[in-house]
Amino acid sequence: MKLALFDLDGTLLPTDSDHAFGEFMCAIGWTDGQAWRARNQQFFEQYQAGTLVLADYVDFATSAWRHRPLADAEAARERFMQEVISPALRFEAIELVRAHQRSGDQVAVVTATNEFVTRPIATAFGVETLLAVELERGADGRATGAIRGTPTFREGKVARVQAWLHSQGQSFADFDDVLFYSDSTNDLPLLEAVPTPVATNPTPALRQIALERGWRVIDLFDAT
């Protein structure tokens, strides 16, 4: 049996769900409009450049919805799934995941986007195991704006995957192979930690690294 690990944004999705959720918050009037949108874009550019301070971004991103009743936030998330994410799902990405599942492989999504945004997306891909940024929550169930535990970001992805496997009495050595599919150089720590890294819809920087190191490169979305 193999272990197949998937990044989400840019890898299984031809968009960034974290950034897109922020845009959706603007679209439904839950933010102060252009100023918030510009700041959201700045954070996205920092992520792409590898300079993002994740705690700052999580505090900012959740500020659009965390002070509202949880039921309202969940309803907005459902609209986001229907209006933004569902139309973005691609057969090629779904089939890649399902091919591993049909082969009896263990599958997990490992994403730097928070669990509030990504839980229904993982479900849409038919993946039960989601390792995402976990949000600290107050007694009322609302997010506080802080991160709980180790975030699934850069080296944190390695730590969280290892901790998850350890909780099941497993390690990489228990699998015939361990693959990690990702589009981003932010994921180099986990790409370098697994036996089979797969650069998937890679950024130019990751594509160059993959070519230099002889890693497999796949493009799921072509020009879409």
C-alpha positions in Angstrom: 0.0 0.0 0.0 1.2 3.5 -0.8 0.6 6.8 1.0 -0.5 9.6 -1.3 -0.4 13.1 0.2 -1.9 16.0 -1.7 -1.5 19.8 -1.3 -4.7 21.5 -2.2 -4.4 25.0 -3.6 -2.9 25.1 -7.0 -2.4 21.3 -6.9 -5.9 19.8 -6.7 -7.6 23.1 -7.3 -6.7 25.5 -10.1 -7.2 28.3 -7.6 -6.2 29.3 -4.1 -9.1 28.6 -1.8 -7.8 30.8 1.0 -7.4 33.8 -1.3 -10.7 33.0 -3.0 -12.6 32.8 0.3 -11.3 36.3 1.1 -12.5 37.6 -2.3 -15.9 35.9 -1.5 -16.1 37.7 1.8 -15.6 41.0 -0.1 -18.2 40.0 -2.7 -20.9 39.3 0.0 -20.1 42.5 1.8 -18.5 41.1 4.9 -15.4 43.3 4.6 -14.7 46.9 4.0 -14.2 46.3 0.3 -11.2 47.5 -1.7 -8.9 48.1 1.3 -9.5 44.6 2.6 -9.2 43.1 -0.9 -5.8 44.9 -1.4 -4.5 43.5 1.9 -5.7 40.0 1.0 -3.8 40.3 -2.3 -0.7 41.5 -0.5 -0.8 38.4 1.7 -1.3 36.2 -1.4 1.8 37.7 -3.0 3.8 37.1 0.1 2.8 33.5 0.1 3.9 33.2 -3.5 7.2 34.8 -2.7 7.8 32.6 0.3 7.7 35.5 2.8 4.3 35.0 4.4 4.0 35.2 8.2 1.2 32.7 8.5 -0.1 33.8 11.9 -0.6 37.3 10.6 -2.5 36.1 7.6 -4.8 33.8 9.6 -5.6 36.6 12.0 -6.4 38.8 9.0 -8.3 36.3 6.9 -10.6 35.1 9.8 -11.4 38.7 10.8 -13.9 38.7 7.9 -16.2 36.1 9.5 -15.1 35.1 13.0 -17.1 37.7 14.8 -20.4 36.7 13.1 -22.6 33.9 14.4 -21.1 30.5 13.6 -24.2 29.4 11.7 -23.9 32.5 9.5 -20.3 31.8 8.8 -21.1 28.2 7.9 -23.9 29.3 5.6 -21.5 31.7 3.8 -19.0 28.8 3.4 -21.7 26.7 1.8 -22.4 29.4 -0.7 -18.7 29.7 -1.3 -18.5 26.0 -2.1 -21.5 26.1 -4.4 -20.6 29.4 -6.2 -16.8 29.3 -6.3 -15.3 25.9 -5.5 -17.7 23.4 -7.1 -17.3 25.1 -10.6 -13.5 25.0 -10.1 -13.3 21.2 -9.5 -11.6 19.4 -12.3 -12.1 15.9 -13.5 -8.3 15.3 -13.8 -7.7 16.2 -10.2 -10.6 14.2 -8.9 -9.5 11.2 -10.9 -5.9 11.4 -9.6 -7.2 11.1 -6.1 -9.6 8.4 -6.9 -7.0 6.4 -8.8 -5.0 6.1 -5.6 -8.1 5.2 -3.6 -9.0 2.5 -6.1 -5.5 1.1 -5.7 -6.1 0.8 -1.9 -3.7 3.6 -1.1 -4.0 5.7 2.0 -4.8 9.3 1.0 -4.7 12.6 2.8 -4.9 16.3 1.9 -2.2 18.4 3.6 -2.9 22.1 3.2 -1.7 25.4 4.6 -5.3 26.8 4.3 -7.4 26.6 7.5 -9.7 23.7 8.3 -12.8 25.9 8.2 -12.3 26.7 4.6 -10.9 23.3 3.5 -13.0 20.7 5.3 -15.8 20.7 2.7 -13.3 20.9 -0.1 -11.6 17.7 1.0 -15.0 16.1 1.3 -15.8 17.1 -2.2 -12.7 15.2 -3.3 -13.8 12.2 -1.3 -10.9 12.5 1.1 -11.6 11.9 4.8 -8.1 12.7 6.2 -7.5 16.5 6.2 -4.3 18.0 7.7 -4.9 21.7 7.6 -4.2 24.8 9.7 -6.3 24.4 12.8 -8.0 27.4 14.3 -8.0 28.2 17.9 -11.6 28.5 19.1 -13.3 30.1 22.0 -15.9 28.5 24.3 -18.6 29.6 21.8 -17.0 27.7 19.0 -15.9 30.8 17.1 -12.4 31.2 15.8 -10.2 33.6 17.8 -7.9 34.5 15.0 -5.0 32.5 16.4 -3.6 29.1 15.2 -3.9 26.0 17.3 -0.9 23.7 17.4 1.6 23.3 14.6 0.4 24.8 11.4 0.6 22.7 8.2 2.9 25.2 6.6 6.4 24.6 5.2 8.3 22.4 7.8 5.1 22.2 9.8 3.6 20.0 7.0 6.3 17.4 7.7 5.7 17.6 11.5 2.0 17.2 11.2 2.1 14.3 8.7 4.6 12.5 11.0 2.4 13.2 14.0 -0.7 11.9 12.2 1.1 8.7 11.1 2.5 8.2 14.6 -1.0 8.5 16.1 -1.9 5.5 14.0 1.2 3.6 14.8 2.6 4.2 11.3 5.6 5.8 9.6 6.8 6.3 6.1 8.6 3.0 6.4 5.3 1.2 6.6 4.3 2.0 3.0 5.5 0.7 -0.3 5.9 4.3 -1.4 5.0 7.8 -0.1 4.1 10.4 -2.7 3.5 14.1 -2.2 1.8 16.2 -4.9 2.4 19.9 -4.7 2.7 23.0 -6.9 4.7 25.3 -4.6 8.3 25.8 -3.3 6.6 26.5 0.1 6.2 22.7 0.2 9.9 21.8 -0.4 10.3 20.4 3.2 7.7 17.7 2.6 8.6 17.2 -1.0 12.2 16.5 0.1 11.0 14.3 3.0 9.1 11.7 0.9 10.5 9.1 -1.4 8.4 10.3 -4.4 7.8 14.0 -4.8 5.5 15.0 -7.6 5.6 18.6 -8.8 2.0 19.2 -9.8 1.1 22.2 -11.9 4.3 23.6 -10.5 5.3 27.2 -10.2 8.2 28.1 -12.5 10.6 27.9 -9.5 9.4 24.5 -8.4 9.4 23.3 -12.0 13.0 24.2 -12.3 13.9 22.4 -9.1 12.0 19.3 -10.2 13.7 19.2 -13.5 17.1 19.6 -11.9 16.4 16.8 -9.4 14.6 14.5 -11.8 11.3 14.6 -10.0 8.1 13.7 -11.8 6.2 16.7 -13.1 2.5 16.6 -14.0 0.2 19.4 -15.3 -3.4 18.7 -14.5 -5.0 21.8 -15.6 -3.2 22.9 -18.8 -4.2 26.5 -19.5 -7.3 26.5 -17.3 
